[in-house]
Amino acid sequence: MKRLLTGAVALPLLILFILKASIFVFACFVSLVALLGLGEFYRMALPARTAIGGAAALSGALSLFLFARPEALQYFMPLSGGRGVPLVLTVLFLAVAIYFLFSIRDIRQSAAEAALLWAGFAYVPLLLSHLVLLRALPDGIQWVFLLLLIVMSGDTAAFYVGSSLGRRKLYPQVSPNKSIEGAVGGLCGSLLGTFIAKFTFLPALTVVDCVVSALVVGALGQIGDLFESLLKRSFGVKDSGVIIPGHGGILDRLDSILFAAPALYYYAYLVVAAR
């Protein structure tokens, strides 16, 4: 019940926000989400490094914003000449390297922790920045809605098809409840979602666009779900957090989006927008 109530309240608010928010406000919101999600990742991966994990999460959110909206850096570094983002990332990398170099408790453990710290940057801010890039495209609002429609319709179809028809396990070592039948049903749901988008708010899509985006983006969304399940199992946790009542943490809701957003952005930018 708590899960349904949360969804019933959050979904209309999210739709309204996407429709009304400027690209700058949208980028700020996504950066905040990245801050929370990256914080969850570091609490799972580096529970003994809470201070550096918190600082890295804040830096990751800032990096996402600057990567997706690099023109904003001109307000703070007017002489950077467009090179501000690499400069910021270089400073962050050096700071992390120096921190772990001079806080060694165990050499192998410190090296592994440093690798996890940078893996978190790649996993959350880098992948999630494509959501802002997608919003910045012509018809960006429609593309963001398409992304949500592909992922959500795929998740819903996978759940119901898997619950009723699932017999063969998809990847039992990582996610015992997922089935091959559910995965196929999820792709069919994503395909239905793209055609709904085509005939309602994104007529620029061709039939080929619908099929390709549904299969590629939908499949990557499912892989993102499995990848987060792998992370949680390896870190020994059930949920990434508790911030969303009935839904777990931010990463539990973003797992599919993180992998799906880059695929849809590059397809929209390199294929559809180039026509």
N, C-alpha and C positions, 0 to 999 in steps of 0.2 A: 504493500500500500504506500509506504514512504517513497518507494522508487517511482510509482505512478504519479504521486502528488508533486514530487520534485520536477518530473518531466513536464507535467501539465502547467506548472508555473514558469519553468525556465525556458521552454521552447518558444512560447509567444514573445517573451521578453527578448530572446536572442534574435528572432525574426525582425522585431521592431528595431532593435539596435542596428542590425546589418542594413536595414533600409534607411535609417536616419543618420547614422554616424558618418562623419567625414573620414577621408582616408587617414588623416593624422590621428583622429580619435580612435579609429579602428586599429591603427598600428600600436598606439599606446595600450589599448585593451589586450591585444595579442601579446605584447611584451609583458604585461602583468600576468597573463595566463602562463607564459613561458617561465616567468619567475617562480610561480607556484609549482609548476610541473617539474622544473629543474631542481627546485628544493626537495620535492618528493624523491626524485631520482637519487640525489646525494644522501638523503636520509636512509634510503635502502642500501646504496652502494658503499657509502663512507660514513657509517654511524659514529665512528670514533673521531671524525674530523668535522664536527659541526660548524666550527668557526670558518674554516676555509670553504666548506660546502656552501654556507650562507653567502659568503663573499663571492664565490664563483657563480652562484645562482643569480645574484644581482648583476654581475658582470655579463652573464649570458643573456639576460633580458635586455640589457643595454646594447649588446652586440647584435641581437636580433633586430632591434629598432634601427640601429645605424646601418645594418646590412640592407634592410628592406627600404629604408628612407634615408639614404646617405646625404641627401641635400640638407637634412636637419643639422648635420655636423658643421655646416658653414656658419651657423649661429655661434658655435663654441670654438671652432678652429677655422677662422676665415682665411688663414694663409695656408691651409692644408692642400689646396689645389686639387681636391678630389681624392687625395691619398690618405684621408683621415681614418677610414675604416681599417685598412691594413696596419696603420700605425697603432690604433687602439688594440687590435688583436695581437700585434707583436708585443706590445707592452704587457698585455694580459698573459701571454705565453711565457715571457721572461719572468714575470712575477711568480707564476705558478712553479716554474722550474727552480727558481731561487728558493722559494718557500720549502719545497720538498727536499732540495739539496741540503739545506741547513736545519731540517727537522727530522733527520733520519732516525728511526727506531730500529728498523730492519730494512736492509737495502732492497731486497726483493719485494717486500711489502710496500715500501715507499714508491718503487717504480710502478707497481700494480695500481696503487692509489692514484698516482699522477696520470696513468693511462685512463683510469675510470673517470677522473675529473674531466679530461678532454673528450672522452667518449660521450659524457653527458652534454657537452657543448654541441657535438655533432648531432646527437639524438634529438634534443629538444629545440634549442634556438635555431640551429641551421635548417632543420626540416620545417619547423613551424613558420619560419620567415617567408616561406613560399605562399602561405595563406595571405600575407600582406601583399606580396607581389601579385597574387591572383586578383586581389581586390583592386589593385592599381591598374589593371588592364582596362581597355574599353569594354563596357558592359561588365565591369568587375563584380558588381553586386549580383548579377545573374550567374556569373561563374562560381561565386562563393555558394550561392544557393544550390547550384548543380552539384558541387562537391558534397555538400551536406546531404542532398537527396540521394546521390549514389551510395554514400556510406551508410546512411540511416535506413534506406530501403533494403540495402544488402544485409545489414545486421538483422533487421526485422525478419526478412525472408529466411535467412540462415537459421534463425532461432526456431521459427515455427516449422520449417521443413525438417530441420534436424530433430526437433522434438517428436514429430509425428512419423517421420520416415527413416530417420537415421539408424543405420545398421553397421556400417563399416567405419571404423575409427580413422580420423584424418591424420592425427599426430598425437597418439596417446601419451608419449613421454612428456609432452609439453602441455597439452590441453586435452585431458581424457574425455571431456564432454562433447567435443567437436567431431562431426562426422563428415565423410565425403559427400553424402547426400545434402547435408546442410550447407556445405561450401558451394555446391552446384546451385542449390536454391538461392544462396546469397548472390551469386552472379546473375541469376535470372531476375532477382529483385533489383539489382543495380541497373540491369538493362531496361527494366520497366521504368525505373526512375529517370533515366536519360531521355526516354521517349516522352515521358510526362513533361520534362523540361522543354523539349523541342516544341511541343504543341501548346505550351502555355506561356513561357517567358523567354525562351532562347531559340528563336526560329532559325538562327544562323547555323545551327547544327544540321549536318546531313545525316542520312541513315548510317553511312560509314562512320561518321563521328560518334554517333550514339553507340554503335556496336564496339568500336575500338576503345572509347573512353570508359564504357561500362566494364568491359572485360579487363582492361589494363588497370584502371583506377580501382575497380572493385576488387580485383585479385590482390593488388598491393595493400588495400585496406585490410583484407583478411590476413595477409602476411604481417602487417603491423600489429594486429591483434595477437597473433601467435608469438611475435617477437617480444611483446610486453609480457605475455604469459611466461616465456622463457626467462626473462629478467627476474620476474617475481619468484619463480621457482628457484633460480640460482641464488637469490638473496634471501630466500626463506620467508617470504611474506605472502599473505593472501591478497591484500589490496595495496595499491601504491600509497593510499592515504585515506582520510575520512572526511574530507572537506565538503563533499557533495552527499547529502543524506540519501541513503539507499543506493548510491552509485559508486561509492568508494572515493578514489582520489581523482585529481585532474588527469593524470596519465591513463587511468582506467577509462576515461571518456575520450581521450585524445589519441589513443594508440593507433586507431585506423586512420585518423586525419593526418598524423605525422608522416605516414608513408604514402598516403593518397594525394595530398596537396601538391608535392613536387611534380608528380606525374601529370596531374591535370593542368598545372600551370604551364609546363613545357609543351604539352600538347596544344593548349590554347594559344600560347605565344608563338610557337614555331610552325604550327600547322594551320589552325583556324585563322588567326590574326594575319598570317602571311598571305592568305588567299586574296 
